Amino acid sequence: MPPEKHALLSASSASRWLACTAAPRFEEGLPESTSDYAEEGRLAHAIAELKVLKKFTIMTNRTYNSRLNKLKKEARYDPEMDKTTDLYLEHLLEQAMTYNSPPTVAAEVKVDFADYVPEGFGTCDCVMIGGDTLCITDYKHGKGVPVSAEGNPQMRLYALGALKRYAPIFGDAIKKVRMSIDQPRLDSYTTDTITVEELRAWGESIKPTAQKAFSGLGEFVPGDHCRFCRGKAQCRARAGVNTALEDFAGCVPAGSLSPEELQSMEAAKASGMEAPGLLTDEEIGDLLVRGKLLVQWYKDLEEYATTALLNGKPIPGWKLVAGRSDRAFTDQDAALKAIMEAGYDEAVIYERKPLTLAQLEKLMGKKPFEEAVGGYVIKPPGKPKLAEASDKREAYNPAAADFSGVSSDA
């Protein structure tokens, strides 16, 4: 299992402390918490580690089955973990086959990157070395947000630590580093490759920032990276950024007004009457980003207040009330039997319908599903959805969407 202890400047939180250097010491004084998702992730990682050890090291079937059965007995075990860790193992095997000879493979490798980050250490899910290439692979069990390996500071810190650990064995033979992030539940597999020189230059470039974050002299810089901060609901700097949106209350997008409305507003303004301000398209673009952060900030405030009230801590002006509740049978089978005994036919009581595509794929497994019904599956373009320009997905093409269902031989 992954270790419970974490460095103050951990690799997993690097994207946060590199942007908000005040975050580490701010969070240090706040209680740590866990969640069902985190515990599920730890269990899935343990299963993944066991499978890597079985495939790439010497382990008897008896030992493997004994350990796997023990993990499957844990309360949070889900059969899906078997399938996702199998996909992870398949990807590792594909990577191993790219080497000219069998590479050295190790799982759950503890690494030290303190040469670049004060007291920095962490654990790599898998390290693979062969020829002139070091490969770091990170398994993520979550299904919330896809994480890219490109320019990922967590992966780069792991790689720096792995280079240091294996330097006594491989010396200067390693020339390039390949970093991959596997998220099987999101069907997301990304890879980034850089030279050892580029990696070490990056490590040198973040030294001043890391030292600032470690010293406690950092600055608060709210942003999307606040999502996993323990103090996200109590951060005054984040509150200041979001409450500043009040300055735009009453404003309207200039592009949404007709020429007549614009002329009317200008006339009202000239006569001294109060009129709403007009937002430029550039301001709207900026406010869309800030508004998204505002929504998340409010949700974080709600979560914090709910937890506080549940723990008996008062939040002035607020209380907890019972939410909407649906009726339920204490014993569904017995209830349905009683309904049939009352004269209702079983065909009326039960609704027969097939499983969804996703449920059938989960039932069969990805490859068997593809082999059996892949020819019947289509994926039309989704509805247009706003995304920031930095989003790696392709821009929506209305023309392509219009013709997505048209056959080439129609």
N, C-alpha and C positions, 0 to 999 in steps of 0.2 A: 504494500500500500504506500502511496505517497506520504512523505513525512508531515507531521502536524506542525512542526516548528517552521517559521518563516523569517527571512531576513527583514530588517526594517525597510531596506530598499530592495524588495524582491524583484525577480525578473518578471513575474506575472503582473506586477503593478507598475512596471517601468513606463508604460505609455501615460500613466497618471502622474508619477513623480517627475518625469522629464518635462511635463507641461506645467504642473502645479507643484513647485518645489516646497511649498509649505505643507502639503498634504501628509507626508509621512509622520512628522512630529505631531501634527494636529490629530491624526487618527490614533497615534500611540496612546493617548490618554482616554480613548473611548473603548467601551467593551466590545470584544469580538463576538460575532454571532455566526451560526451556521444555518443551513436550510436543508430541506429534503433533497433539493437539487444537488447541493454540494455533496451530501452523503451518497447519493446515487452515483455521482461522478467518481467518488473515491472507490466505490465498489467496482464500477466498470473499469477503472484504471487497474485495479488489482487483478481482474480477470484478463485484461489485455497483457499485463506484465507476465502472468503465468503462461499465456499462450506463446509469447515471444521466447520465454525461457525454454519451453518445451520444443519449439521449432529450431532454435539456434544454439542451444546448449545441450548438455547431456542430462536427461531427466527420464526416469522410467515411467511407463504408462501408469503404473500403480500409484506412484507419487503424484503424477499429474491429476489423475482422476480423483484421488483422495482430496487434494487441495481444491480442485474445481467444485466438487460436491459440497465441500465445506462452505465455499463462497456462495453457492446457489441456495444454501439454507438460510442465508441472511434475509431479514425481513424486506429489504429494499430491492432484492433481486427481481429482475424482469427478464423473460426469455429474449427480449430484444437486445439485451446486453451481449448475448452470445453471438447474434448476427452482426452487430456493429463492430465488435472486437474481431470477428472473423474477417470483415472487410478491411479493418486496420492491418491485420496480419497479412492479408493478400497484397496490400499496398507495400508493405515492408519487403515481401518476397519479390515483388516487381522491381523494387529499388535494388535489392541484392543481386538480381540478375543483370543489372546494368554494369556490374564490375566484371573485369576479365577473369578474376579468381575469387573464391569465396571470401567475403569481407569479414572483419571482426565485428561482432554484434553484441551489444550489452543493453540491458533494460534497467530502468530506474537508476540512472547513473548520477551520483552526487557530484556536483561541480562547484568550483570556487572561482568567482570572477572579481575578487577583491582588488586585483591589480587596477581595476577601472572604476569600481563602485565600492565605497567603504563597507567592509564586512559583508560583501555580496556573496551569496551562495544560493544554490537551488538544485533541482533534480530534473534531469532530462528523461523523458519517457523512453526514448530509444536513441542510441548512438551507433552508427555504422561507419566503419573506416576500411578503406581498401584503395590500393593504388595511390593516387594523389588527392583523393576526395574524402572529406569528412561529411557525414550526413546526420543531421539532427531531425527527428520526427516527433511531433507533439500530438497526442491524441486528445481531442476535446469531445466529451460526451454530450454537452449541452446542445439544445436545439433552438436557442433564442436568436442570436445574431451571428452571421458568418464572420469568421476572423481570417484575414489574409496574412500569408507568410511574407509578402513583399514589404521590405523595410521594417519588419516587425521587431521592436526592440527586445521583447522577451526572447525570441529565438536567437537574436544576435548575442545576447548576454550568455545564453546557454552555450552557444558555439564558442565564445571566448573562453568559458570555463572548461569546455571539453578539450579545446586546443592545449590549454595549460595542463590538464590532467594526463593527456596522452603524449605530451611532448617528449618525456623520457623514453618512450617506446618508439615513436615514429619520427622524432626529430623534425627536420625541415621537409620531410617527404610530402606532407600535406600542403597542397597549393591552393585548393579551392574548397569552399564550404557550401553544401546544399541544405537548405532548411525547409521543412515541410510541415504543414498543419493539416491534420485529418479530422473532419467533422462528418462522420458517416451518416448521422441522423439528419443532416442538412444536405447530404450529397455534395459536400464542399471539400475539395482537395486542392490546396495551393502550394506552390513551391517557389523559392527564391534562391538564386545561386550568386555568390560573390567570391572574389579572391580573398586569400588570407590577408593580404596587404590592405585591401579595402576594409575588411572587417576590423583589423587592428586600428586603422586610421579612424574608423567610426568610434571605436572604444575610447581612443584618446580624446576625440571631440566632445564626448559627453562627460568627461572627468570633472570639469568645473561645475556643471549642473548637478552631478551626483553629489559632489562635496557640499554644495549649497543646500541640497535637500537633506543631507545627513546632519549638517551643522545646526539646523533649526532656524536658519536665517533666510529661509525661502520666502517666496511670494505666493499669495493665493491667486490662481488664474482659473476661474470657472469655465467649464466647457463640457463637451460630450463625455470626456473622461471621468466626470463626476459620478457616473452611473454606479460604479462599484466602490465608491468611497464610503467608509463607515460614518463619516460626518456630513454626508450630503444634505441631510435635512436641517442640520444646525449651523451650517456654514454661513456666516454673515456676508462674505464676499459674493457668494452665489445668490443670496437674497437680494443684495444690492443690484446685481445685474438684471435680475428678473423684475424687480419692482420698478426699474427704470423704464420699463415698457409703458408705464402710466403716462409718460410724456407724449405718447402717440394716441392716447384716447381721443376719440372723436374725429380722427383723420380718416380719409377715404382714399382709395386708389385713384389717381388722376385718370388712368386709362379706362376706368369703369364708367366715366361720365360722358354724356353726349355733348356735342359742341354747344347746344342750347343751355344745358345745365352748367357747363363751364362758364359761359357768358353770364348766366344769371348769378353764379357765385362771385364772379369778378365784380359785377355791378353792386352786389350786396356788400362786398368788402370795401368798395370805393365809397359807399354811402355811410360807412362806419358801423354796419351791422355785423354781428358775430357770424362767422361762417367756418365750417370745418376745414382743417388744413388738408392739402393735397399731398399724397405720398408719391414720390417718383418710383419708377420700376426698380431702381437700384436700392432704394429704401425698403421696398417690399421684399426684395431678395434677402436683405439683411434681417428683416423682421421675421421672415419665415423660419430662419435658423434660430433666432432668439425665442420665437414663439414655441418652437418644438422643445427647446430646453425648458421653457416656462411650464409647459404641460407636464414634463417629467418631474420638474421641481415640485409642483403641486402634489403629484402622486406620492413623492417621497415624503412630503410634509404629512399627508394623510396616513401613510404607513407608520411614520414615527409617532404621531399623535395616538393612533389606534393602539399601538404596542404599549405606549406609556399609560394610557387609560386602563388597559387590560392588566397592567402591573400595579395599578393602584395609584399612579402618579397623576395628579390633576392637570388638565390643560384648560386654563381659564376660558370660559365661554363655550366649551364643548363637552359632550358626553357621548357615551356609546348607547345605541338603541338596537333592538333586534331587527335584523334585516328581513327581507321577504323570504318566506319559507314555503316549500311545496309539500303537499300531503304525500305520504308514502305508506305502503303496506308493511306491516310488521313481518308477515310471512307471505310473499307473493304467490308461491305455489299453492298454499292452502287457500288463499283468497280466490285464485282463478278456479280452483276445484269447486269451491262453494258457488261461484257464479255459474259454472256448468251444471251443477246440481239444481240450480234455480231455473234451469230450462234453456240456457243459452248455448248454442252450438260452439264447439271448439274453433271452427273456421271463422266465426265472427269475432272471437276473443283474440286470436293470434293474427298478427300481420306478417305475411311472408314477403321478404324483400332481400335482395342480394347484398353482400358486403360491398363497401365502396372500393374503388380501384386501389387506394392506399392500403386499406385493410387486407385486401387480397394479396398485394405485393408483400406485406409484412407476414402474412400467413405462409406464403409459398417460399419466400426468399427472393432476392433481387434477380439472380440469374435464372432460376426455374421459371419465374414469372415472365421474364423477357423472352425466354425460349418458347413458352407456351402461347402467350397472347401479345407479344411485342408488336406484331403486325396490326393489332386492333387498337393500339394506343396512339392518340394524337395529343399534342399540347399546344392549343391555340394561344396567341398572345393575350396576356392579361389586360385588364382595363388600365388606362393611363394613370400613373400615380406620380406625384411630385417626389423628386429626389434631388439631393445636392449635386452640383456639377462634379464633385470629387467621387461620386458613386461609380463603381467599376462596371455596372451594367450598361448595356448599350442604350442609347437614347431611343425613346418610343418613336416608331415610324407608322403614322396613320395609314399610309398607302399599303404597307406590308400587312397591317392588321386587316384592312379591307379585303385583301385577296388571300388571307391565310387559310380559308376553307375551300378555295377553288383548286380543283385537280388540274394537273398539267395537261391531261387528255380530255378535259371537259369540252 
